Amino acid sequence: MPQPPSRPGGLLDFPSKIQIQTHNRCNYLCPMCPYPEMATEGGGVRLDGELYYRLVNEVREAGRRVKLCLMLQNEPLLDKRFLEFLDHAHGAEDAIASVSTVSNGSVLSEELLDALMRYPRFHLTISVNSTDRERYQRIHGRDLWDRVHGLLARWNGQRNRVRVSFVLDALSVDDGRKFQDYWRGLGYGTRLIPFNARVDLKDPANIHEPDMEYGHCHYPVDTLNVLADGGVILCCNDWRHEERYGNLRQHSIAEVWNSPGLVRLRQAAVRGTLREHPMCKGCDYPIRSSQRLRLEALLADEAPPLVNEQRPPFVTHRGALRVGPDGKLVHVLVWAVEEAAGVVTALVPRSEVPVSGEGWFELRIGHSGAFNFGGLEPIWCPARFSRVEAEGLPGDAVPLRIELDARVAEFQFFPWYCADWALVS
């Protein structure tokens, strides 16, 4: 049997993503963001450049390769060192798989966009939230629509690695549809983000109801969040910074990541008991993948996805198997799960049915469609699969019974996967 496509070790004893705040300033006053209320606390802090270089080197020395986001509760491009930091990270390909940032676009120019796009593993998201000046000024608190929109409309660079984002609340579904159509027509990708209350700092005017039954979250499991002063917080939603888990000026990434407090939270996030933590108790950030699919259907004015009426109802979705000695990828439609038995029923096109045997099933946690935020890297769990007979299945499909190996470390993520795709009303 060949080696599995991935192991969960990097999700547990070392972060797979690092989010760094190189300074703590922003120049916008967006009402959906806590920055205007929190900006008076410790303004003007800059990350020590030597600490940044050391952190990249620590990833290399650990033999890991992480995704790096150069943004955390700030406007990253206000830092004059941004291109210098990007250049260093992009050059460390053995340690940094990709680099990204999220900007309001206010300081962008054609020259800066061209410079950023010279790095092929860099991805830029620009928070625009509008297709017109009036809404832009209302959302961002700055009358810079002509500057930002004009730049993006005339720029002739690589738009495939630039996407624009829109924060969606209960009153802006129609605006969200218009936003997607308009910016996709200009060749940009779009990202939709449900309004988030930021751990009770904002009124929860979401288009989704907070799901208090869902106690999983990717942040404690995969992301190290580093403030400009070197302190580590649980996630980007913690704007008060009341709970810190060490400081990277005094400790290594591995020491902080494996500190008792973060280990306990990581275990709770995997088990689904994170709601017991005071800060996470009422947080509305975690959204099941099943709910994201339904939000996307609402936005597109389409029928909701198919639901298998087991209890709880389970939303069908795309998945994958890797089979054979070469790990061939077979796409499947996941139809049902039996959590207690560790069994998945999946549908495969008749022309692609693999021979019964051993392989790996993809535990995809965090739907990556229009609401493409907050998901784990895919975890591949060893499994045995075989054809079964079943009636009432859609299309010309063949059902497979996939039995996951409960003895391996990857299996601990299966209950999370089942909860992620369960539809809870």
PAFI-925077 format. One line per 10 residues: number of its first residue (from 1); their letters; for each residue x, y, z of N, C-alpha, C. Coordinates in steps of 0.02 Angstrom, whole numbers, m for minus. Example, Ala and Ser with C-alpha at 12.3 -4.5 7.8 and 13.67 -1.06 7.14 Angstrom:
! residues 2
1	AS	660,m284,390,615,m225,390,660,m165,390  642,m112,354,684,m53,357,645,2,394;
This chain:
! residues 425
1	MPQPPSRPGG	43,m60,0,0,0,0,44,62,0  33,111,m45,75,171,m46,65,215,14  110,264,21,105,311,77,42,354,68  10,373,124,m51,413,119,m36,483,92  m86,516,63,m75,583,36,m56,635,88  m77,626,149,m60,674,202,m67,640,269  m36,669,319,m43,645,388,m68,702,431  m102,687,487,m130,741,529,m80,772,577  m18,747,577,30,772,626,38,847,625  43,876,563,51,948,558,m8,987,583;
11	LLDFPSKIQI	m66,954,589,m125,987,615,m127,985,691  m82,947,721,m86,937,793,m25,962,830  35,948,807,94,968,846,132,1026,816  107,1053,760,137,1112,729,84,1144,685  81,1210,682,28,1241,641,40,1228,567  m15,1225,530,m10,1221,457,m20,1289,425  m43,1338,465,m51,1406,442,m24,1453,495  7,1507,474,30,1558,521,4,1626,496  m29,1662,540,m57,1727,524,m20,1779,566  12,1828,532,56,1875,566,33,1947,556;
21	QTHNRCNYLC	31,1983,611,16,2054,611,84,2091,612  104,2120,556,169,2153,554,167,2223,585  108,2251,592,96,2313,629,21,2313,646  m1,2358,688,m70,2353,713,m113,2413,695  m102,2443,636,m141,2501,616,m187,2486,557  m241,2525,552,m285,2524,493,m308,2595,480  m325,2609,418,m346,2677,399,m420,2681,380  m459,2628,393,m530,2628,376,m571,2624,440  m637,2636,433,m683,2636,489,m743,2592,474  m731,2531,453,m785,2486,432,m829,2467,491;
31	PMCPYPEMAT	m895,2474,485,m940,2460,541,m943,2387,560  m924,2341,514,m926,2270,531,m862,2247,565  m815,2294,575,m750,2277,604,m742,2312,671  m714,2279,722,m705,2311,788,m647,2361,790  m609,2368,736,m549,2410,739,m564,2481,764  m616,2516,738,m626,2585,761,m634,2590,837  m666,2541,868,m675,2543,941,m613,2521,979  m571,2479,949,m515,2450,984,m449,2483,967  m449,2530,920,m386,2557,894,m347,2598,945  m379,2624,996,m344,2666,1044,m298,2626,1089;
41	EGGGVRLDGE	m305,2559,1088,m266,2518,1133,m200,2498,1100  m145,2530,1121,m79,2510,1098,m66,2523,1025  m89,2580,998,m78,2593,927,m5,2604,911  13,2589,848,81,2602,825,132,2548,841  112,2487,855,160,2433,869,181,2401,804  247,2388,796,274,2356,737,309,2292,756  300,2240,716,335,2176,727,409,2186,716  449,2158,759,522,2157,751,539,2117,689  574,2148,641,591,2113,579,632,2051,591  677,2053,639,718,1994,653,676,1936,679;
51	LYYRLVNEVR	623,1952,716,578,1900,739,543,1867,679  523,1907,631,491,1879,571,536,1830,535  598,1850,525,645,1805,490,658,1742,530  660,1749,596,671,1691,638,613,1642,634  552,1668,631,494,1623,627,494,1583,562  511,1616,507,515,1579,443,568,1525,448  624,1541,479,678,1491,485,658,1434,531  618,1449,583,595,1396,628,552,1345,591  510,1370,546,468,1325,506,513,1279,465  564,1308,435,610,1269,394,646,1216,437;
61	EAGRRVKLCL	671,1236,494,708,1190,537,664,1134,564  599,1148,570,552,1096,593,534,1047,537  557,1061,477,541,1017,421,468,1022,399  437,1080,412,367,1090,394,362,1139,336  302,1144,309,287,1191,255,217,1219,269  213,1283,283,150,1313,306,124,1364,257  60,1380,263,31,1437,228,40,1498,273  61,1554,243,74,1614,281,26,1669,259  m7,1700,308,m50,1758,294,m20,1818,329  m2,1869,291,27,1930,319,m28,1981,330;
71	MLQNEPLLDK	m71,1966,378,m126,2011,396,m159,1984,459  m171,2028,507,m209,2009,566,m235,2072,600  m299,2085,594,m331,2141,628,m297,2208,609  m278,2217,545,m244,2277,524,m253,2288,449  m225,2342,424,m217,2353,352,m144,2339,336  m129,2281,308,m59,2259,302,m16,2302,257  m46,2332,204,m5,2368,156,16,2437,180  m6,2458,239,20,2519,270,91,2508,295  112,2446,301,180,2430,323,227,2436,263  274,2483,265,320,2494,210,365,2434,198;
81	RFLEFLDHAH	368,2389,246,411,2329,239,375,2271,206  313,2281,183,273,2224,160,308,2186,103  332,2221,53,364,2186,m3,427,2150,19  463,2180,66,523,2147,93,504,2082,128  451,2084,169,429,2023,203,403,1971,153  365,1994,103,340,1949,53,397,1916,14  446,1955,m4,503,1929,m42,539,1874,m3  549,1886,61,584,1836,103,543,1772,109  478,1779,121,436,1719,129,430,1681,64  421,1716,9,413,1682,m55,477,1646,m75;
91	GAEDAIASVS	534,1673,m55,598,1641,m70,610,1579,m28  574,1573,28,582,1515,72,531,1461,53  534,1438,m9,483,1391,m34,483,1326,4  540,1306,32,542,1245,71,503,1250,136  489,1311,159,454,1322,222,385,1353,213  377,1394,161,315,1432,151,282,1408,87  225,1375,93,190,1347,35,157,1403,m6  130,1452,28,97,1508,m7,95,1567,41  86,1627,12,81,1688,51,18,1724,29  m19,1751,77,m80,1788,59,m88,1848,105;
101	TVSNGSVLSE	m131,1893,85,m150,1948,129,m219,1972,109  m250,2011,153,m315,2043,141,m306,2117,153  m324,2158,103,m313,2230,107,m377,2267,88  m384,2329,113,m439,2371,90,m423,2404,23  m362,2398,0,m343,2423,m66,m328,2497,m70  m332,2532,m14,m327,2605,m16,m258,2630,m37  m205,2591,m23,m138,2614,m40,m111,2578,m103  m153,2539,m135,m130,2504,m195,m121,2553,m254  m76,2535,m298,m66,2570,m361,m54,2516,m413  m54,2536,m477,m40,2487,m529,30,2458,m520;
111	ELLDALMRYP	77,2501,m501,146,2478,m491,151,2429,m434  115,2443,m379,117,2397,m322,82,2331,m338  26,2335,m373,m8,2273,m393,38,2230,m438  71,2263,m485,117,2226,m529,173,2194,m488  199,2231,m439,253,2205,m398,230,2145,m357  170,2149,m329,143,2093,m290,132,2031,m333  109,2040,m394,93,1984,m438,156,1953,m469  213,1982,m456,275,1949,m479,292,1888,m437  256,1879,m383,267,1821,m339,211,1771,m352  225,1717,m389,171,1672,m412,136,1634,m356;
121	RFHLTISVNS	165,1630,m296,131,1595,m242,97,1644,m194  89,1707,m215,56,1758,m175,m16,1768,m199  m62,1774,m151,m133,1783,m167,m159,1843,m128  m194,1887,m163,m218,1950,m134,m294,1951,m133  m323,1967,m75,m394,1980,m70,m404,2054,m51  m448,2087,m87,m463,2158,m75,m535,2164,m50  m542,2194,8,m609,2203,38,m642,2263,5  m690,2250,m39,m723,2303,m77,m795,2313,m56  m834,2258,m52,m901,2260,m23,m951,2301,m61  m937,2319,m124,m982,2365,m158,m973,2362,m233;
131	TDRERYQRIH	m1023,2391,m268,m1017,2405,m340,m1031,2478,m354  m1037,2519,m301,m1052,2590,m311,m1024,2631,m253  m1016,2696,m264,m984,2740,m216,m1024,2746,m151  m1090,2753,m157,m1131,2765,m97,m1123,2708,m47  m1130,2646,m70,m1123,2590,m24,m1051,2584,0  m1003,2596,m43,m933,2591,m23,m918,2639,35  m940,2701,29,m927,2750,81,m963,2731,146  m1024,2706,140,m1061,2686,200,m1028,2627,235  m1001,2580,197,m971,2520,227,m901,2533,254  m862,2573,218,m791,2581,236,m776,2646,274;
141	GRDLWDRVHG	m823,2693,275,m809,2755,310,m759,2800,276  m744,2786,213,m696,2826,175,m721,2834,104  m714,2894,76,m737,2906,8,m679,2894,m41  m660,2832,m48,m605,2813,m92,m628,2765,m147  m693,2767,m162,m720,2722,m213,m687,2734,m281  m681,2796,m301,m652,2809,m367,m581,2784,m371  m544,2791,m318,m474,2768,m317,m470,2692,m323  m507,2656,m279,m502,2583,m277,m535,2552,m339  m596,2573,m353,m632,2544,m410,m597,2562,m476  m575,2625,m482,m542,2645,m544,m478,2606,m556;
151	LLARWNGQRN	m440,2594,m503,m378,2555,m509,m393,2484,m533  m441,2451,m501,m455,2381,m518,m487,2375,m587  m525,2426,m608,m557,2423,m673,m507,2432,m730  m454,2471,m719,m408,2485,m775,m345,2442,m773  m331,2410,m716,m269,2372,m710,m269,2313,m758  m214,2303,m793,m209,2250,m843,m166,2192,m820  m159,2184,m755,m116,2130,m729,m152,2064,m722  m122,2019,m682,m146,1950,m674,m205,1949,m624  m264,1957,m649,m322,1961,m606,m341,1893,m577  m313,1838,m602,m331,1772,m578,m307,1759,m507;
161	RVRVSFVLDA	m259,1797,m483,m236,1789,m414,m256,1846,m369  m304,1885,m392,m333,1939,m351,m408,1926,m346  m434,1927,m287,m506,1920,m278,m532,1977,m234  m595,1992,m241,m626,2045,m202,m677,2013,m155  m685,2042,m95,m728,2011,m45,m787,2055,m27  m838,2022,1,m901,2054,18,m926,2023,83  m938,2065,134,m967,2042,196,m1043,2043,190  m1074,1985,198,m1145,1977,185,m1184,1975,250  m1235,2016,255,m1280,2012,313,m1352,2003,288  m1399,2005,334,m1468,1988,317,m1499,2037,267;
171	LSVDDGRKFQ	m1472,2097,262,m1501,2149,219,m1466,2157,153  m1414,2118,140,m1372,2131,81,m1367,2071,34  m1415,2026,35,m1412,1968,m9,m1416,1990,m82  m1462,2035,m97,m1467,2060,m166,m1404,2096,m187  m1375,2136,m141,m1312,2170,m156,m1256,2120,m168  m1259,2065,m131,m1208,2013,m140,m1211,1981,m208  m1272,1968,m233,m1280,1941,m300,m1252,1989,m352  m1269,2052,m345,m1245,2103,m391,m1170,2109,m389  m1142,2105,m328,m1070,2109,m319,m1034,2053,m356  m1058,1991,m347,m1027,1934,m381,m1029,1943,m457;
181	DYWRGLGYGT	m1086,1960,m484,m1092,1968,m556,m1046,2023,m583  m1045,2078,m548,m1006,2135,m573,m931,2121,m574  m904,2097,m517,m832,2089,m513,m808,2027,m551  m848,1976,m555,m829,1919,m598,m828,1941,m671  m872,1987,m689,m872,2013,m757,m808,2051,m773  m774,2077,m722,m711,2111,m732,m651,2064,m726  m665,2000,m716,m610,1951,m714,m580,1936,m647  m613,1959,m593,m588,1946,m526,m628,1890,m492  m594,1852,m450,m630,1806,m408,m666,1843,m352  m716,1811,m323,m753,1843,m268,m754,1798,m207;
191	RLIPFNARVD	m757,1829,m150,m760,1793,m86,m817,1823,m45  m860,1780,m19,m916,1801,22,m903,1782,94  m915,1829,140,m901,1818,210,m964,1835,250  m996,1787,282,m1054,1805,324,m1032,1852,381  m1074,1901,395,m1059,1948,449,m1046,1909,513  m993,1929,548,m973,1894,609,m971,1943,667  m997,1923,724,m1003,1968,781,m938,1978,819  m884,1943,799,m818,1952,830,m819,1943,905  m848,1886,926,m853,1869,997,m886,1926,1036  m946,1943,1016,m992,1990,1049,m973,2063,1044;
201	LKDPANIHEP	m925,2081,1002,m908,2152,993,m956,2187,944  m990,2149,903,m1036,2177,854,m1104,2143,860  m1157,2179,842,m1224,2149,841,m1226,2093,790  m1250,2035,810,m1249,1977,765,m1305,1979,714  m1300,2025,665,m1352,2032,613,m1336,1985,555  m1326,1922,571,m1304,1874,520,m1361,1850,476  m1342,1822,419,m1392,1787,379,m1395,1714,401  m1354,1696,449,m1359,1629,478,m1368,1637,554  m1402,1591,584,m1409,1592,656,m1348,1559,687  m1320,1588,741,m1265,1554,775,m1284,1483,794;
211	DMEYGHCHYP	m1240,1436,779,m1254,1365,789,m1219,1342,852  m1253,1347,908,m1223,1330,972,m1211,1255,982  m1241,1214,937,m1229,1142,942,m1163,1122,909  m1134,1167,872,m1074,1151,834,m1013,1176,873  m976,1130,902,m921,1149,946,m852,1137,917  m847,1134,850,m783,1125,816,m761,1192,786  m696,1202,779,m670,1261,745,m599,1246,723  m582,1271,663,m515,1256,636,m460,1297,669  m475,1356,695,m423,1401,718,m375,1369,769  m400,1340,824,m352,1311,871,m313,1251,844;
221	VDTLNVLADG	m338,1223,789,m309,1161,762,m255,1175,710  m263,1230,672,m215,1238,616,m180,1305,612  m202,1357,649,m176,1424,637,m144,1454,699  m82,1477,692,m48,1516,743,m57,1589,727  m87,1627,774,m104,1697,763,m56,1741,804  m14,1779,769,42,1816,800,29,1891,795  27,1925,853,19,1997,855,86,2032,843  83,2097,830,144,2135,814,193,2136,873  169,2128,934,215,2127,991,242,2057,1006  226,2009,962,251,1941,971,203,1896,1009;
231	GVILCCNDWR	151,1925,1039,103,1884,1076,61,1841,1030  38,1785,1057,m3,1737,1018,m73,1736,1048  m124,1748,1006,m193,1745,1027,m226,1684,994  m286,1668,1018,m320,1608,993,m340,1614,920  m368,1672,901,m391,1679,832,m402,1752,816  m417,1765,752,m426,1835,729,m490,1866,756  m535,1828,785,m596,1855,812,m587,1882,883  m530,1869,914,m516,1893,982,m483,1962,977  m523,2013,978,m497,2081,973,m477,2110,1041  m499,2081,1094,m481,2107,1160,m412,2084,1182;
241	HEERYGNLRQ	m389,2029,1156,m323,2001,1172,m316,1987,1247  m371,1966,1277,m369,1953,1348,m334,1888,1364  m337,1841,1318,m304,1777,1329,m246,1770,1280  m186,1766,1307,m127,1756,1267,m95,1689,1286  m62,1659,1236,m36,1592,1246,40,1590,1237  73,1642,1260,145,1647,1255,165,1702,1208  230,1714,1205,257,1767,1162,317,1739,1124  316,1748,1059,368,1719,1017,434,1756,1021  436,1811,1057,500,1843,1070,540,1803,1121  505,1765,1163,539,1725,1214,537,1650,1200;
251	HSIAEVWNSP	490,1628,1157,481,1556,1147,477,1540,1072  487,1476,1057,483,1454,987,411,1440,967  400,1433,902,334,1415,877,310,1350,910  353,1299,910,333,1235,938,316,1239,1012  355,1279,1050,342,1286,1121,274,1319,1134  259,1372,1097,195,1405,1107,137,1361,1082  146,1331,1023,93,1290,994,75,1231,1039  124,1204,1073,113,1146,1116,109,1164,1190  95,1228,1204,84,1249,1273,19,1219,1299  12,1208,1364,m48,1173,1390,m114,1205,1370;
261	GLVRLRQAAV	m117,1272,1371,m181,1304,1354,m202,1292,1283  m156,1298,1235,m174,1287,1165,m187,1213,1151  m151,1169,1184,m164,1098,1174,m234,1079,1196  m255,1106,1254,m323,1091,1279,m376,1116,1230  m366,1177,1204,m414,1205,1157,m414,1167,1091  m356,1145,1070,m352,1105,1008,m389,1040,1015  m380,1007,1071,m416,945,1083,m490,956,1086  m512,1011,1117,m583,1027,1121,m612,1042,1052  m572,1076,1010,m596,1092,942,m606,1030,901  m562,981,908,m569,918,871,m627,877,898;
271	RGTLREHPMC	m635,875,964,m689,835,995,m757,868,987  m759,934,976,m823,968,970,m849,997,1035  m804,1008,1083,m824,1036,1148,m797,1106,1159  m780,1141,1105,m749,1207,1112,m796,1258,1143  m861,1246,1139,m909,1294,1168,m901,1299,1244  m866,1253,1275,m856,1257,1347,m805,1311,1365  m766,1334,1316,m718,1388,1329,m755,1454,1330  m743,1497,1381,m783,1559,1387,m783,1603,1325  m726,1612,1292,m724,1656,1234,m760,1625,1174  m761,1559,1170,m791,1525,1113,m865,1510,1124;
281	KGCDYPIRSS	m889,1521,1183,m956,1499,1201,m1010,1527,1155  m1005,1592,1140,m1056,1623,1099,m1032,1644,1031  m974,1621,1010,m946,1643,946,m986,1616,888  m999,1659,838,m1038,1637,780,m994,1625,719  m928,1622,729,m884,1610,672,m890,1540,643  m889,1487,684,m893,1420,654,m959,1409,619  m956,1393,555,m1016,1378,516,m1006,1311,481  m1054,1267,490,m1049,1202,457,m1047,1210,381  m1013,1163,349,m1012,1163,276,m1082,1155,247  m1123,1116,280,m1192,1108,256,m1229,1175,255;
291	QRLRLEALLA	m1217,1216,306,m1249,1282,308,m1221,1328,255  m1157,1323,241,m1127,1365,189,m1158,1349,121  m1169,1285,108,m1201,1267,44,m1271,1297,39  m1308,1298,94,m1375,1326,93,m1372,1402,86  m1322,1435,116,m1315,1506,107,m1298,1523,34  m1257,1482,3,m1240,1493,m67,m1302,1484,m111  m1343,1434,m95,m1405,1425,m133,m1451,1485,m126  m1455,1513,m65,m1495,1572,m53,m1469,1631,m94  m1404,1639,m95,m1374,1694,m131,m1386,1688,m206  m1381,1626,m232,m1391,1615,m303,m1464,1606,m323;
301	DEAPPLVNEQ	m1509,1608,m272,m1580,1597,m283,m1593,1530,m317  m1559,1478,m289,m1565,1411,m316,m1595,1365,m263  m1614,1305,m285,m1639,1255,m237,m1583,1234,m190  m1597,1221,m127,m1545,1199,m81,m1518,1131,m101  m1459,1113,m76,m1429,1049,m95,m1470,990,m72  m1458,932,m103,m1493,871,m84,m1478,853,m11  m1528,827,22,m1520,807,92,m1544,735,100  m1502,694,131,m1521,627,150,m1554,631,218  m1616,610,224,m1654,622,285,m1639,571,340  m1575,560,352,m1557,524,412,m1557,574,470;
311	RPPFVTHRGA	m1546,551,529,m1548,596,587,m1478,601,617  m1449,664,618,m1477,724,587,m1472,720,511  m1513,759,476,m1509,758,403,m1438,774,380  m1417,740,327,m1348,745,303,m1349,773,232  m1310,825,219,m1308,859,155,m1258,825,109  m1281,806,50,m1236,775,1,m1185,826,m24  m1125,802,m38,m1072,847,m60,m1018,807,m96  m975,842,m130,m922,810,m166,m867,787,m119  m839,729,m133,m784,703,m95,m735,668,m141  m689,631,m111,m639,598,m153,m611,537,m119;
321	LRVGPDGKLV	m589,490,m160,m552,431,m139,m485,431,m175  m435,404,m143,m372,389,m177,m364,313,m176  m354,284,m234,m354,211,m239,m294,188,m281  m278,124,m272,m225,93,m313,m156,113,m291  m106,78,m318,m37,90,m297,m11,160,m314  m42,193,m363,m21,260,m381,m63,315,m348  m110,295,m305,m152,345,m271,m198,383,m318  m225,349,m368,m270,381,m416,m329,414,m381  m345,476,m402,m399,514,m372,m465,496,m405  m515,476,m366,m582,460,m390,m631,507,m355;
331	HVLVWAVEEA	m667,547,m393,m715,594,m364,m781,557,m350  m810,572,m293,m872,538,m272,m921,591,m246  m984,570,m241,m1035,609,m208,m1052,574,m142  m1036,607,m87,m1048,577,m21,m1122,582,m6  m1153,524,5,m1225,520,10,m1249,513,83  m1212,477,124,m1233,465,193,m1174,443,235  m1181,450,300,m1129,426,346,m1163,388,404  m1125,340,430,m1145,306,492,m1088,319,541  m1097,371,581,m1042,394,623,m1018,340,672  m1065,306,704,m1046,255,754,m1008,197,723;
341	AGVVTALVPR	m1025,181,661,m992,125,627,m930,145,588  m919,211,581,m862,233,542,m869,218,468  m930,224,441,m945,204,373,m973,263,333  m952,268,271,m977,319,225,m1007,284,164  m1064,307,141,m1092,284,77,m1081,340,27  m1049,323,m29,m1034,372,m81,m1055,346,m149  m1073,391,m193,m1094,373,m261,m1038,390,m310  m1026,342,m356,m973,350,m405,m1002,341,m475  m983,382,m524,m1006,370,m592,m987,300,m614  m1033,267,m649,m1023,197,m668,m957,187,m705;
351	SEVPVSGEGW	m936,237,m743,m875,231,m782,m811,236,m741  m818,256,m678,m758,268,m637,m756,224,m575  m798,173,m571,m801,131,m511,m734,96,m502  m700,107,m445,m637,72,m433,m648,0,m411  m597,m40,m420,m599,m108,m395,m599,m107,m320  m637,m151,m289,m640,m152,m216,m570,m162,m187  m557,m130,m131,m492,m137,m100,m479,m85,m47  m416,m64,m42,m396,m15,8,m378,51,m25  m386,103,13,m368,169,m11,m374,220,44  m387,282,26,m395,335,75,m456,376,57;
361	FELRIGHSGA	m495,393,108,m553,435,98,m538,505,123  m559,555,85,m545,624,102,m597,650,153  m573,669,212,m615,702,261,m609,777,248  m656,803,210,m655,874,192,m697,912,242  m664,953,282,m697,992,334,m689,1066,317  m743,1098,299,m740,1168,278,m752,1173,203  m814,1185,184,m833,1191,113,m794,1247,80  m769,1236,20,m725,1284,m13,m758,1316,m74  m822,1330,m70,m857,1363,m125,m856,1438,m117  m913,1471,m128,m915,1544,m122,m898,1568,m52;
371	FNFGGLEPIW	m921,1531,m1,m903,1546,68,m840,1507,85  m785,1526,54,m724,1486,59,m677,1515,112  m695,1506,174,m653,1528,229,m659,1476,284  m607,1470,324,m611,1428,384,m620,1355,371  m568,1322,345,m572,1250,335,m504,1218,346  m506,1156,369,m444,1118,377,m416,1097,310  m351,1084,309,m323,1050,251,m356,981,248  m369,954,188,m401,888,184,m360,835,221  m395,793,257,m364,738,294,m384,673,261  m336,632,245,m349,569,210,m346,511,258;
381	CPARFSRVEA	m402,479,268,m407,425,317,m405,357,280  m361,312,301,m360,245,270,m429,212,275  m447,176,223,m514,146,220,m514,87,173  m564,44,183,m580,m10,136,m646,7,102  m652,m10,39,m713,8,3,m735,m50,m42  m801,m53,m52,m829,m106,m94,m896,m83,m122  m916,m112,m178,m981,m96,m207,m1037,m128,m166  m1093,m93,m163,m1151,m120,m128,m1213,m108,m172  m1266,m143,m155,m1329,m134,m191,m1373,m86,m151  m1405,m41,m186,m1450,7,m153,m1501,31,m203;
391	EGLPGDAVPL	m1560,50,m179,m1614,74,m221,m1627,148,m207  m1657,180,m256,m1679,249,m248,m1623,300,m251  m1567,282,m280,m1511,329,m285,m1516,369,m350  m1492,430,m349,m1501,473,m408,m1454,454,m465  m1478,461,m527,m1435,455,m585,m1406,386,m597  m1360,382,m643,m1327,319,m660,m1265,312,m617  m1275,302,m552,m1220,301,m505,m1216,233,m470  m1156,216,m449,m1144,153,m414,m1125,170,m342  m1160,142,m292,m1144,157,m223,m1083,117,m198  m1041,150,m159,m984,118,m127,m994,122,m51;
401	RIELDARVAE	m976,67,m19,m973,67,55,m899,78,73  m886,131,111,m818,149,129,m811,143,205  m771,95,227,m761,83,299,m695,113,320  m698,165,361,m638,199,384,m602,158,438  m537,164,440,m496,127,489,m496,167,554  m531,142,604,m538,177,668,m475,174,710  m425,136,690,m364,129,730,m313,183,717  m322,222,664,m271,271,645,m287,340,673  m236,384,675,m245,450,704,m295,492,664  m296,482,598,m341,522,557,m414,513,575;
411	FQFFPWYCAD	m431,455,603,m501,440,616,m532,486,668  m491,518,710,m518,563,762,m555,622,731  m542,636,666,m575,691,633,m642,670,601  m659,606,603,m720,584,571,m783,612,604  m789,612,671,m849,643,701,m857,717,682  m801,753,677,m803,823,656,m829,827,585  m805,784,542,m828,782,473,m903,769,470  m927,722,509,m999,706,510,m1040,767,533  m1015,801,585,m1051,860,610,m1048,918,560  m993,923,523,m985,978,476,m1036,975,420;
421	WALVS	m1056,914,399,m1103,907,344,m1174,889,367  m1185,887,433,m1252,877,458,m1291,943,452  m1354,938,434,m1396,997,428,m1439,1003,491  m1425,1054,530,m1461,1064,593,m1504,1126,585  m1569,1118,594,m1615,1174,586,m1614,1219,647;
